[in-house]
Amino acid sequence: MEWLGLNVDEEPLYQSTRMDAHLAAAEQLLASGHAYKEDKGGTGQGECIIFKMPGTDMEFTDLVKGTLKKSAKDMADFVIVRSNGTPVFHLANVLDDIEQGITHVIRGDDHVENTFRHIAMYQALGAPVPQFAHLPMIVNAQGKPYSKRDGDAFVGDFQSKGFFGDALFNYLALLGWSPGDDREIMTRAEMIAAFDLSTVRSSPAQMDLRKLLWMNGEYIRAMKPEAFAALAEAEFPSIGKNPAVCELLQPRTKLPSEIAPAAAFFFTEEFEYDQKAVEKKLLKEGSFQTLEKIVGIFQGLETFDSETVNTALHNFVEQGGLKFGDVMPPLRIAVSGQQSGPDLAPVLAILGKEKSIARIRKTIERFS
């Protein structure tokens, strides 16, 4: 919760510290006729205290779902104190909310059934009934409740994978709710100002990890360069030798774990080739002749910066009547071993003229 920036407004109240108050309230309910004792199930292990439902139809206005109703015949009495003398969730939950002066109970819609029970208990105790809002559950692509079987399901899982707390907070806030416009990247202050329970959707929200990954990338993109450089160096220490690599990778990075694989080829001549890319793009007819021509072009460049390289490559493609798809992929594979990555001209400029030419020649020699 601290990582997500969800800080408590007051000291937490632990149910375990209030057992005497819970049991005293159970006795009060017995005395008023709202509860009774029974050896539930006839086990002979002792009597439970059971809350007596009012026996009338009930309804309440949910701040998300609207008016919810339940008939008396569908609401059975339920245990509030076990036979071993310990109070159950229903009793403790209601009493602790009364103790803390809770005015709004906002929870998942898997608690709707409990709410009818809890309202009856508030009324039996003579306490004000809070307003209830039941939020839709988060589901997977099949419309079933999202769980660890679908991937990361615990907050700590996302933290350990390198997601930012602010990005996850932003993403979760927009599951089942929107500010009513096209905003997706929002500060907490903006979310607080725009949020209203009446605009929360009552239908389940689908967990989309691709969308979360995109949003995390937007938060990385917005980092100050020095902050990203520190993040990058923690993942791949060699990157500190060339800040230009950081500048190139920041807009493309969605998780810190992507930094090392994306940066490695800048700092070693022993990088691995993506074999699928080699077979699909490098071994095409004419690729090696194209690379040979590019070597000649690069040799003739007196300046080897990003702009000059980019212009030279575009001129080569246009004047030769070629397609960029036939030129850029083989060239990228030759100098990085990868099929995709940052804009190629800046990559070549960072590598430098001699290293770029050497890598192209090495690739031709290896695969032709």
N, C-alpha and C positions, 0 to 999 in steps of 0.2 A: 504493500500500500504506500509506503514511503517512496519507493521507486516511481510509482505512478503519480506521486504528488498529492495523494489523498490523505490529508492530515486530519486527525480527530479534533473536534471542537471542544471536547471536555474529556475527562478521564473515563476510560471504558468501565462499564458496569458488568461484572462477571456474575452469571447466574449462580455459580457455586457458592458465592459469598452471601446469598440471600435465601438460603434454604429455609431458615426459620420463618421469614416473612411469607414465603410460598406456602408452607404448611399451615401457618396461622390463617391464611386466606382460604385454604381448603376447609378448615374447620368452620370458618365463617359461612362458607357455601353449604356445608352440611347443616349448620344451625338454621339457615334461612330456607332450607328445603330445596335448594338448587343443586344438591349433590346427594349421593347415597353411597353406602358401602356394599361391596359384594365380593364373594370369593369367585372371581371371574374365571370361568372355565371349570370350576369345581375341582381345582388342583389340590386343594387343602393346604396351599402354601401361604395363606393369609388373605386378608381382604384388601381390595383396591378401593380407592375413592373415585367414583364415577360422576362426571358432570351430567346433569339432566337437561337435555335440550328442551326448549320451551313448548314444543309440540304444535307450533303454528308455522305457517308459511313465512318465509323471510325474503327480504330484498334489501339491496343497498346500491348506492350509486358509485360506481368505480370511476375514477378520474381519467382512466384510459379506455375502459371497455364499455362504459355507460351503465345502465341499470342491469343488475344481475339478480336473478330470482332462484329460489329453491323451495320445493314443497316440503312440508313437515315430514311426510312419509320417507323422504330420502335423506333425512338427517338423524343419524343414530346417536345415542348417548356415547360418551367416550371417557376413557381413563384419564384422570389428572394427577393421581398419586399412585405409584406402583405398590404392589403388596409388600415390597421391602422398605416402604416409607419414603422413597425418593420421588420428587415431583417430576412430571414430564414436561416436554417443551411447551405445550399449549398453555399450561398454567403459568410457568415461569416467564414465558414471552409476554403474555398480557400484563402480568403484574410489574415486570421491569419496565415496560413501556409506560404504564401508569406512573410509576415512580419517577421516570425521567421526563414526564410531561410531553410525551410524543404526540404531535398533532397530525402527522402524515406518515403512513406506513407505505413505503414504495418497495415492492419486491416482485419476484418472478411470478408469472401466472400459474405456475405449478402449486401456488399457495392459495388459489381461489377457494378451494374446498375448505381449507383451514379458516378462511376469513369468516365464513358463516358461523363457525364454532366460536371464534374469538369475539365476534360482535355479541353473541349470546352471553359470553362470559363478562364482557364489559358491562352489559346491561344488568346482569345478576349481581355484580359487584357495586353497582350504582356509580360507575365511573363514566366520564365523557367518552364517547366513541370517536376515535380518530377517523380521518378520511383515508381511504385506501386507493392505491393505484397499482395495478398489476401489469408489469412490463412483459412483452412477448419474449418467448424463449429464443435463443440463438440456435439456428439449425444448420445442418450440413447441406450439401448439394442435392441430397435425396429428400430433404424436408424433415429429416429426423433430428432430434436434439443433438447438438454438437458435443462430442466427447473426445476423450484422449485417443479413441480409436481412429478419429479423423485427423489426428496430428496434435500439435501443441494445444493443450487445453488449460494449463495452469499458467498463471501470470509469470512465475519464475522461468517457465520454458521460453517465453518470448524474451525475457531479459538475458538469459544465457545464450540465445541465438544472435544477440546483437541488436535487437529492436530497441528503439528509444522509448522511454517511458511516456514522453509527451506525444509521440506518434501513436502509440497504442491507445492512450487516453483519447486522443482525437478520433481515432478510428472507431473505438467502441461507443463513443458518444453519438456517433452518426449511424449506429446500427438501430434502426427502428425509429429514428428521429432525424429531422433536418431543419435548418433554420428558415426554410421556406424560400430559399434562393439557391444559386449554384455554388455557394461556398463549400469547399471541402477541407481546406487547410485553415484551421481557426485557432486562435489563442483561447486560453481558458476564459479570459475576461469576455471575449466575444461570444463564447458558448453560453456563459452565465447570463449575459444580457439578452440573448436570443431565446433561451430555453423556456418552454412552457409545457406542462404536462398535457394540455389539451391538444398539442400537436404531435404527441407520440402515437405512432401507428400501433394498432392492436394486432396486426398480423405478424407472424414470426419473421425475424431478420436472418438472412443467410450469411454465414461466415465466408468471406472471400479472402483467402490468404494472399492472392495476387494483388488485390487492392491494398491490403495492409502493407505489402512489400513496396508497392509504388509510393504509398504515403510515407513510409520510413525513408525512402530515397529522397523525397521532397524535403524532409527535415535535414538530411545529410547535405543536400544541395544548398540549404539555407545557412549552414554553419559558416562561421568566419574561417577564412583560409588557414589561419594558424591553429584553430581548433581541429580542423580536419587533418592537418599535417601531423598533429600530435596523435590523433586516432590512427592514422595510417602508419606512423612509425611504430606504434605499439603492436600493430599487426605484422609489419614487415620492416624491420629496422633499416634495411638498405635504402629504403625510399628517402631517408633523410639526406642522402648524398645528392639527390636531384629533386628539388622542390617543384620543378616543372612537371614531373610525373604526377605529383599530388594534384596540381592544378588541372591536369588533363583527366584524372580519374574521378575527381569529386563529383562532377555532374552525372556520372554514370553509376556511381556506387549506391546500392540499396541496402547492403549489409556490410559491416566491417570485415566479415569473413571473405568477401569478394576481392578485397584489396590485394592480398598476397598473390593469388592466382593471376590477377589482371596485371600486376606490376612486375612479376618475376622476370619476364623476357627482356626487360630493359637492362637488367643487371647481370645476365649470364648469356654465354654463347651456347650453353648446353640445354637450351629450352626444348621441350617436347613438342612434337607436331601433332595436331589433331588429325588422326588418321582418316576419319570420315571426311573432313574438309579436304585433305590431300587427294583422296580418291574422287571426290565430287568436283572440286574446283581447280586443283593444281594439275592433275593428270589429264585434263581436257586437251584436245588437239589444239596446238598453237600457243599454249600457255608458256612454254619455255622460250619460244621465239620472242614472244611479247616481253618476257623478263629480260632477255638478252638486249632488246632494244631499249628498255628502261635503264639498264646499266649504262649504255652509251649516252643516254640523255643526262643521267645523273653525273657522269664523268665530265660533261661539258658545262655544268653549272658552276659558276664562280662563287655564287652565294647559295647556301643550302639552308635557308630558313623556311618556315611553314608556308609563307605566301608564295615564295619562289617555286618551291616543290609543287604546291597545289596548281599553280599556273602551268608549270611544265607538264604535269600529268594530264590536265584538261586539254592542253594543246595537242598532246600526243593522241588522246582519244578522238578528238574532233577531226584532226588532220588525217588520221589514219582510217577514218570511217568506222571506228570500233565502238563497242558498247562498254560502258563503265563496269558492267557485270562480268565482262571478260578480262578486265585489266586489274581492277582493284582487289578482288578476292585472292587471285594468285600472288599478287604483290604483298598483301597483308600476311598470308600464310608464310611466304618466303622470309619475311623479316621478324615475325612474331610466333609462328607456329599456330596461330589462332585464326578462326574463321570470322570472328567479330571483335569489335573493340572500339576505342575512341577514333575520332577522325584520323585518317591515315597520314595526312600531310604533317600535322604536329608530331605524330609518332616518329616519322622519318627524321624530322628536324631534331628531335631530342636524341635519337640514335646517332645522328651525324652522317655525313656523306660517306666516309670510309667504311664505317661499320655497316651501313645500309647496303652498300655495294657488295661488301664481303659476304653478308648474309644471303643476298640474292644469288651470288655465285655458288655459295656452299649448297644452297637448296637445289639449284640446277644440277650440280654435280651429283648430289645424293639421289635425286629422283628421276632424272632423265635417262 
